[in-house]
Amino acid sequence: LDKVGINISVQKAHDSAGINDDWPNGRGIFIDDNKSFAILVNFEDHIQVFTISEEGDLSSNLKNLTKILSNFEKLGFANSPSLGFLTASPKHLGTAMEITARLR
């Protein structure tokens, strides 16, 4: 995970929100066989999805991400009419989406 920039270490800033309570129990990491995506469960947010591509095809990554997330839609997530999706971190309010591209 570190190789592709996914950090799962305990972060001190999460202590006040209780995110680190019961570390590492109640968390999971799922990686597909092709290592093209990873799903982190109960880390900073309930679900974090990462798509990984060595080819740098952003369009393909976005299509894969959309396909993965469509499977989670039926779960339902905390939502506010004025704030959008609610998350543990205020920086992710609204769409609850953060897109980062790492180029080499």
Contact map, one row per residue, 1 for C-alpha under 8 A:
11111110000000000000000000000000000000000000000000000000000000000000000000000000000000000000000000000000
11111110000000000000000000000000000000000000000000000000000000000000000000000000000000000000000000000000
11111100000000000000000000000000000000000000000000000000000000000000000000000000000000000000000000000000
11111100000000000000000000000000000000000000000000010000000000000000000000000000000000000000000000000000
11111110000000000000000000000000000000000000000000000000000000000000000000000000000000000000000000000000
11111111000000000000000000000000000000000000000000000000000000000000000000000000000000000000000000000000
11001111100000000000000000000000000000000000000000000000000000000000000000000000000000000000000000000000
00000111110000000000000000000000000000000010000000000000000000000000000000000000000000000000000000000000
00000011111000000000000000000000000000000000000000000000000000000000000000000000000000000000000000000000
00000001111101000001001000000000000000000000000000000000000000000000000000000000000000000000000000000000
00000000111111100001000000000000000000000000000000000000000000000000000000000000000000000000000000000000
00000000011111100000000000000000000000000000000000000000000000000000000000000000000000000000000000000000
00000000001111110000000000000000000000000000000000000000000000000000000000000000000000000000000000000000
00000000011111111111000000000000000000000001000000000000000000000000000000000000000000000000000000000000
00000000001111111111100000000000000000000000000000000000000000000000000000000000000000000000000000000000
00000000000011111110000000000000000000000000000000000000000000000000000000000000000000000000000000000000
00000000000001111110000000000000000000000000000000000000000000000000000000000000000000010000000000000000
00000000000001111111100000000000000000000000000000000000000000000000000000000000000000000000000000000000
00000000000001111111100000000000000000000011000000000000000000000000000000000000000000000000000000000000
00000000011001100111111100000000000000000000000000000000000000000000000000000000000000000000000000000000
00000000000000100111111000000000000000000000000000000000000000000000000000000000000000000000000000000000
00000000000000000001111111000000000000000000000000000000000000000000000000000000000000000000000000000000
00000000010000000001111111000000000000000000000000000000000000000000000000000000000000000000000000000000
00000000000000000001011111100000000000000000000000000000000000000000000000000000000000000000000000000000
00000000000000000000011111100000000000000000000000000000000000000000000000000000000000000000000000000000
00000000000000000000011111110000000000000100000000000000000000000000000000000000000000000000000000000000
00000000000000000000000111111000000000011110000000000000000000000000000000000000000000000000000000000000
00000000000000000000000001111100000000011100000000000000000000000000000000000000000000000000000000000000
00000000000000000000000000111110000001111000000000000000000000000000000000000000000000000000000000000000
00000000000000000000000000011111000001110000000000000000000000000000000000000000000000000000000000000000
00000000000000000000000000001111101111100000000000000000000000000000000000000000000000000000000000000000
00000000000000000000000000000111111111000000000000000000000000000000000000000000000000000000000000000000
00000000000000000000000000000011111100000000000000000000000000000000000000000000000000000000000000000000
00000000000000000000000000000001111110000000000000000000000000000000000000000000000000000000000000000000
00000000000000000000000000000011111111000000000000010000000000000000000000000000000000000000000000000000
00000000000000000000000000000011111111000000000000111000000000000000000000000000000000000000000000000000
00000000000000000000000000000011011111100000000011110000000000000000000000000000000000000000000000000000
00000000000000000000000000001111001111110000000011110000000000000000000000000000000000000000000000000000
00000000000000000000000000001110000011111000001111000000000000000000000000000000000000000000000000000000
00000000000000000000000000111100000001111110011110000000000000000000000000000000000000000000000000000000
00000000000000000000000000111000000000111110111100000000000000000000000000000000000000000000000000000000
00000000000000000000000001110000000000011111111000000000000000000000000000000000000000000000000000000000
00000001000000000010000000100000000000011111111100000000000000000000000000000000000000000000000000000000
00000000000001000010000000000000000000000111110000000000000000000000000000000000000000011000000000000000
00000000000000000000000000000000000000001111111100000000000000000000000000000000000000111000000000000000
00000000000000000000000000000000000000011111111100000000000000000000000000000000000000000000000000000000
00000000000000000000000000000000000000111110111110000000000000000000000000000000000000000000000000000000
00000000000000000000000000000000000000111010111111000000000000000000000000000000000000000000000000000000
00000000000000000000000000000000000011110000001111100000000000001000000000000000000000000000000000000000
00000000000000000000000000000000000011100000000111110000000000001000000000000000000000000000000000000000
00000000000000000000000000000000000111000000000011111000000010011000000000000000000000000000000000000000
00010000000000000000000000000000001111000000000001111100000010000000000000000000000000000000000000000000
00000000000000000000000000000000000100000000000000111111100010000000000000000000000000000000000000000000
00000000000000000000000000000000000000000000000000011111000000000000000000000000000000000000000000000000
00000000000000000000000000000000000000000000000000001111100000000000000000000000000000000000000000000000
00000000000000000000000000000000000000000000000000001111110000000000000000000000000000000000000000000010
00000000000000000000000000000000000000000000000000001011111110000000000000000000000000000000000000000000
00000000000000000000000000000000000000000000000000000001111111000000000000000000000000000000000000000000
00000000000000000000000000000000000000000000000000000000111111100000000000000000000000000000000000000000
00000000000000000000000000000000000000000000000000000000111111110000000000000000000000000000000000000000
00000000000000000000000000000000000000000000000000111000111111111000000000000000000000000000000000000000
00000000000000000000000000000000000000000000000000000000011111111100000000000000000000000000000000000000
00000000000000000000000000000000000000000000000000000000001111111110000000000000000000000000000000000000
00000000000000000000000000000000000000000000000000100000000111111111000000000000000000000000000000000000
00000000000000000000000000000000000000000000000011100000000011111111100000000000000000000000000000000000
00000000000000000000000000000000000000000000000000000000000001111111110000000000000000000000000000000000
00000000000000000000000000000000000000000000000000000000000000111111111000000000000000000000000000000000
00000000000000000000000000000000000000000000000000000000000000011111111100000000000000000000000000000000
00000000000000000000000000000000000000000000000000000000000000001111111110000000000000000000000000000000
00000000000000000000000000000000000000000000000000000000000000000111111111000000000000000000000000000000
00000000000000000000000000000000000000000000000000000000000000000011111111000000000000000000000000000000
00000000000000000000000000000000000000000000000000000000000000000001111111110000000000000000000000000000
00000000000000000000000000000000000000000000000000000000000000000000111111110000000000000000000000000000
00000000000000000000000000000000000000000000000000000000000000000000011111110000000000000000000000000000
00000000000000000000000000000000000000000000000000000000000000000000000111111000000000000000000000000000
00000000000000000000000000000000000000000000000000000000000000000000000111111100000000000000000000000000
00000000000000000000000000000000000000000000000000000000000000000000000000111110000011000000000000000000
00000000000000000000000000000000000000000000000000000000000000000000000000011111000011100000000000000000
00000000000000000000000000000000000000000000000000000000000000000000000000001111101111000000000000000000
00000000000000000000000000000000000000000000000000000000000000000000000000000111111111000000000000000000
00000000000000000000000000000000000000000000000000000000000000000000000000000011111100000000000000000000
00000000000000000000000000000000000000000000000000000000000000000000000000000001111100000000000000000000
00000000000000000000000000000000000000000000000000000000000000000000000000000011111111000000110000000000
00000000000000000000000000000000000000000000000000000000000000000000000000000011111111000000111100000000
00000000000000000000000000000000000000000000000000000000000000000000000000001111001111100000111100000000
00000000000000000000000000000000000000000000000000000000000000000000000000001111001111110001110100000000
00000000000000000000000000000000000000000000100000000000000000000000000000000100000011111101100100000000
00000000000000001000000000000000000000000001100000000000000000000000000000000000000001111100000000000000
00000000000000000000000000000000000000000001100000000000000000000000000000000000000000111111100000000000
00000000000000000000000000000000000000000000000000000000000000000000000000000000000000111111100000000000
00000000000000000000000000000000000000000000000000000000000000000000000000000000000000001111100000000000
00000000000000000000000000000000000000000000000000000000000000000000000000000000000001101111111111000000
00000000000000000000000000000000000000000000000000000000000000000000000000000000001111101111111100000000
00000000000000000000000000000000000000000000000000000000000000000000000000000000001111000001111110000000
00000000000000000000000000000000000000000000000000000000000000000000000000000000000110000001111110000000
00000000000000000000000000000000000000000000000000000000000000000000000000000000000111100001111111000000
00000000000000000000000000000000000000000000000000000000000000000000000000000000000000000001011111100000
00000000000000000000000000000000000000000000000000000000000000000000000000000000000000000001000111110000
00000000000000000000000000000000000000000000000000000000000000000000000000000000000000000000000011111000
00000000000000000000000000000000000000000000000000000000000000000000000000000000000000000000000001111100
00000000000000000000000000000000000000000000000000000000000000000000000000000000000000000000000000111110
00000000000000000000000000000000000000000000000000000000000000000000000000000000000000000000000000011111
00000000000000000000000000000000000000000000000000000001000000000000000000000000000000000000000000001111
00000000000000000000000000000000000000000000000000000000000000000000000000000000000000000000000000000111
